[in-house]
Amino acid sequence: MPPTAPADAAQPAPAPLQSADIARRLADVRSAVATRVFGKDDRIRLALACLLADGHLLIEDVPGVGKTTLAHGLADALGLRFARIQFTSDLMPSDILGVSVYDRGEAAFTFNAGPIFAQLVLADEINRASPRTQSALLEAMAERQVTIEGRTRALPQPFNVIATQNPLDQSGTFALPDSQLDRFLMRIEVGYPPRTAERRLLAGERDSTAAIAPVADATQLGVWQAAVRAVHTRDAVLDYLLELIEFSRRRGVFEQGLSPRAGLALRRAAQAWALQDARDYVMPEDIQAVLPAVVDHRLTRSDAAEGRASTLMREQVGVI
């Protein structure tokens, strides 16, 4: 029988009122997005957790299930400056980053910023562009800056990327390299809506042209991201997290184990999940809740067996 996750003998202290206040505001954000994305409360919560953890999100699914709607809804509800980039096979890096144009009146080159200079950037159908164009996002996602024509320019704060991609078995797609995948803190699937939600769509309850009234703004998001970093992770929970990471590195289980950066991503995502539950401490259940979204795109089984990496990790390390 696999071992269960460790637990402290003492009960955790109750969360302060500040965490409860933040959790209520975050619930308002999720409710606002839910007016556009029906029947997907769990996906909305994961996506919000990713932004609270100051990470980038990859949404992979078939066309037409609401990937773009989810990204736009989050930008509206959080009051972020939004830019959408439609990735195509002929898209060039300069179409993303920007380019300098000669101004005859000024007798000088003027830089025209590309859509990357936004607070929330939607890279729509990212895997339809060539690897060269995909790589234009690497520096931006890793360092929150871009180097153009020999000059480094800082990106606005906060800065997050939500990318969508179609399944790789569809025509006209390029697989994302491992270095690009690792820049995404989470990867989720939206899935088809439940029957009741789809009936609401068919009945015309959603106005796709109506914007969501902002519940917060960029400054408020920065405050919440700081609150996530302050969420405490006890030693016993850190030990459980290490058990998961070390299992991924055992010879013969996965082709390549989780990196330290992936471990940090798992902790930050769990902290963001805990804050949405009005807690200032992480529980093993928080790690379990975000585990599939954080690790499944980073791990590949070394054998021919099917199944998600997170499922195998839960079976072997323990399920809460």
C-alpha positions in Angstrom: 0.0 0.0 0.0 1.5 3.4 -0.9 2.3 5.7 2.0 -0.1 8.5 2.9 1.0 12.1 3.0 2.5 13.2 6.3 0.5 15.3 8.7 1.3 17.5 11.7 0.1 16.5 15.1 -1.0 20.0 15.9 -3.9 21.6 14.1 -3.1 24.6 11.9 -3.9 28.1 13.3 -7.0 29.7 11.8 -6.4 32.1 8.8 -6.4 35.8 9.6 -9.3 38.0 8.5 -7.2 39.3 5.6 -7.2 35.9 4.0 -11.0 35.7 4.3 -11.4 39.2 2.8 -9.1 38.3 -0.1 -10.9 35.0 -0.7 -14.3 36.8 -0.9 -12.8 39.2 -3.6 -11.4 36.3 -5.5 -14.8 34.5 -5.4 -16.2 37.7 -7.0 -13.6 37.4 -9.7 -14.5 33.8 -10.4 -18.3 34.6 -10.4 -17.7 37.4 -12.9 -15.8 35.1 -15.3 -18.5 32.4 -14.8 -21.0 34.7 -16.4 -19.1 34.1 -19.7 -17.8 30.6 -19.2 -20.7 28.3 -18.1 -20.3 25.2 -16.1 -16.5 25.4 -15.7 -16.0 26.7 -12.2 -13.0 24.3 -11.5 -11.2 25.4 -14.7 -11.8 29.1 -13.8 -10.4 28.5 -10.3 -7.3 26.8 -11.7 -6.7 29.6 -14.2 -7.1 32.2 -11.5 -4.7 30.3 -9.3 -2.1 30.4 -12.1 -2.3 34.2 -12.4 -2.2 34.6 -8.6 0.9 32.5 -8.6 2.3 35.0 -11.2 2.6 32.2 -13.7 1.7 31.6 -17.4 -1.1 29.4 -18.4 -1.4 26.9 -21.4 -4.9 25.9 -22.3 -5.0 22.9 -24.7 -8.3 21.7 -26.2 -10.2 21.4 -29.4 -11.5 24.6 -31.1 -14.7 26.1 -29.9 -14.9 25.1 -26.2 -14.2 28.5 -24.7 -10.4 28.8 -24.4 -10.3 32.3 -25.7 -13.4 33.3 -23.8 -11.8 32.2 -20.5 -8.7 34.2 -21.1 -10.6 37.3 -22.1 -13.0 37.0 -19.2 -10.1 36.9 -16.7 -8.6 40.0 -18.2 -11.9 41.8 -18.0 -12.6 40.7 -14.4 -9.1 41.6 -13.2 -9.1 45.0 -15.1 -5.9 44.1 -17.0 -4.7 45.6 -20.3 -5.3 42.8 -22.7 -3.8 41.9 -26.1 -4.6 39.0 -28.3 -2.1 37.6 -30.8 -3.5 35.2 -33.4 -0.6 32.8 -34.1 -0.4 31.6 -37.8 2.2 29.9 -39.9 3.4 33.2 -41.4 3.5 35.2 -38.1 7.0 36.7 -37.5 8.7 37.5 -34.2 8.5 41.3 -35.0 4.7 40.9 -35.2 4.8 40.0 -31.5 7.6 42.2 -30.2 7.4 45.3 -32.3 9.7 47.0 -34.8 11.4 50.4 -35.4 10.1 52.5 -38.3 12.0 55.4 -39.8 10.2 58.7 -39.1 11.1 61.2 -41.8 9.8 64.2 -39.8 12.0 63.3 -36.8 14.8 62.0 -39.0 15.1 59.0 -36.6 13.8 55.5 -36.0 10.7 55.2 -33.8 9.9 52.0 -32.0 6.4 50.7 -32.5 5.7 48.4 -29.6 4.1 45.0 -30.4 1.2 43.4 -28.6 3.6 41.7 -26.1 3.5 45.0 -24.2 0.3 44.3 -22.4 -0.5 43.0 -18.9 -2.3 39.9 -20.1 -1.3 38.5 -23.5 -3.4 35.8 -25.2 -1.2 33.8 -27.6 -4.1 32.2 -29.4 -3.4 28.8 -31.1 0.3 29.2 -30.3 1.2 25.9 -31.9 0.1 27.0 -35.3 3.2 29.3 -35.6 6.7 28.1 -36.4 9.2 27.3 -33.6 11.1 30.5 -34.5 8.1 32.7 -33.8 7.2 30.7 -30.7 10.6 31.4 -29.3 9.9 35.1 -29.3 7.9 34.6 -26.1 10.7 32.8 -24.2 12.5 35.9 -22.8 9.3 37.7 -22.1 7.8 34.7 -20.2 11.0 34.0 -18.2 12.3 37.5 -17.4 9.4 39.9 -18.1 11.5 41.7 -20.6 12.3 41.6 -24.3 15.4 42.4 -26.2 14.8 44.1 -29.6 17.4 45.5 -31.9 20.0 45.2 -29.2 18.0 47.1 -26.5 16.3 45.5 -23.6 12.8 46.8 -22.8 10.9 46.0 -19.6 7.3 44.7 -19.9 4.4 46.1 -17.9 3.7 44.7 -14.5 1.9 42.5 -13.9 2.7 40.5 -17.0 1.2 37.1 -17.8 0.7 35.0 -20.9 -2.3 32.7 -21.5 -1.7 30.6 -24.6 -4.1 28.3 -26.3 -3.2 25.3 -28.4 -5.0 22.8 -30.5 -4.4 19.1 -30.1 -1.2 18.1 -31.9 -3.0 15.5 -34.1 -4.7 18.4 -35.9 -3.1 19.6 -39.2 -0.9 22.7 -39.3 0.4 22.5 -35.8 4.0 22.5 -34.4 4.8 20.8 -31.1 6.0 23.2 -28.4 9.6 22.5 -27.4 10.3 21.4 -23.8 11.9 24.8 -22.9 8.7 26.5 -24.0 6.4 24.1 -22.1 8.4 24.5 -18.9 7.7 28.3 -19.0 4.0 27.6 -18.4 3.3 27.1 -14.7 0.0 25.3 -15.6 -1.6 23.5 -18.4 -5.3 22.8 -18.3 -8.1 21.5 -20.6 -11.5 23.2 -20.7 -13.5 20.2 -22.0 -17.1 20.2 -23.3 -19.6 21.9 -21.1 -22.1 19.9 -19.0 -25.6 19.5 -20.5 -27.2 22.2 -18.3 -24.5 24.7 -19.2 -24.6 24.0 -22.9 -28.4 24.4 -22.8 -27.9 27.9 -21.4 -25.5 28.7 -24.3 -28.0 27.4 -26.9 -30.8 29.4 -25.3 -28.7 32.6 -25.8 -28.1 33.4 -22.2 -24.5 34.6 -22.9 -23.8 37.8 -24.8 -20.4 37.2 -26.4 -20.0 40.9 -27.1 -20.6 42.2 -23.6 -17.6 43.0 -21.5 -17.3 41.9 -17.9 -17.3 44.8 -15.4 -13.9 44.8 -13.6 -13.9 43.4 -10.1 -10.2 44.4 -9.5 -7.3 46.1 -11.2 -3.6 45.5 -11.9 -2.6 47.0 -8.6 -5.0 44.8 -6.7 -3.7 41.7 -8.5 -0.2 42.6 -7.4 -1.4 42.8 -3.8 -3.0 39.3 -4.1 0.2 37.9 -5.7 2.2 39.2 -2.8 -0.4 37.6 -0.4 0.1 34.2 -2.2 3.9 34.4 -1.6 3.2 35.0 2.1 1.1 31.8 2.4 3.0 29.5 4.8 4.1 26.0 3.9 4.8 23.8 6.9 7.8 21.5 7.1 5.6 18.4 6.9 3.9 19.7 3.7 7.3 20.6 2.2 8.4 17.0 2.9 5.3 15.7 1.1 6.1 18.0 -1.8 9.7 16.6 -1.9 8.3 13.1 -1.9 6.4 13.9 -5.1 9.4 15.6 -6.7 11.8 12.8 -5.8 9.5 10.1 -7.1 9.4 11.8 -10.5 13.2 11.5 -10.6 13.4 7.8 -9.9 15.0 5.8 -12.7 12.7 4.2 -15.1 9.5 6.0 -14.1 9.6 9.1 -16.3 11.9 10.1 -19.1 13.0 13.2 -17.1 12.1 14.2 -13.6 10.7 17.4 -12.3 13.2 20.3 -12.2 13.6 22.6 -9.1 11.7 25.2 -11.1 8.8 22.8 -11.5 8.9 22.1 -7.7 8.7 25.9 -7.0 5.8 26.1 -9.5 4.0 23.3 -7.7 4.4 25.1 -4.3 3.3 28.5 -5.7 0.2 27.0 -7.3 -0.7 25.3 -4.0 -0.3 28.6 -2.2 -2.6 30.3 -4.6 -5.2 27.5 -4.2 -5.0 27.8 -0.4 -5.5 31.5 -0.5 -8.7 31.0 -2.5 -9.9 28.9 0.4 -9.2 31.7 2.8 -6.2 30.0 4.3 -2.7 31.4 4.9 -1.1 27.9 5.0 -0.8 25.1 2.5 -2.3 21.7 3.1 -1.4 18.5 1.1 -4.9 18.7 -0.4 -3.9 22.0 -2.1 -0.9 20.2 -3.7 -3.1 17.4 -4.9 -5.6 19.9 -6.4 -3.1 21.6 -8.6 -0.8 18.6 -9.3 -2.3 17.6 -12.7 -2.2 21.1 -14.1 1.4 21.7 -12.9 3.1 18.4 -13.7 1.3 16.6 -16.5 2.8 18.7 -19.3 6.3 18.4 -17.8 6.5 14.6 -17.4 6.5 11.8 -19.9 6.2 8.1 -18.9 9.3 6.2 -19.8 7.3 3.0 -20.5 4.5 2.3 -22.9 1.8 2.5 -20.2 -0.8 5.1 -20.7 -2.2 7.5 -18.1 -1.4 10.9 -16.7 1.8 11.4 -14.8 -0.1 13.0 -11.9 -2.3 9.9 -11.5 0.8 7.6 -11.2 2.3 10.0 -8.6 -0.9 10.0 -6.6 -1.0 6.2 -6.6 2.6 5.7 -5.6 3.2 8.6 -3.2 -0.2 8.7 -1.6 -3.6 10.3 -2.0 -5.1 12.5 0.7 
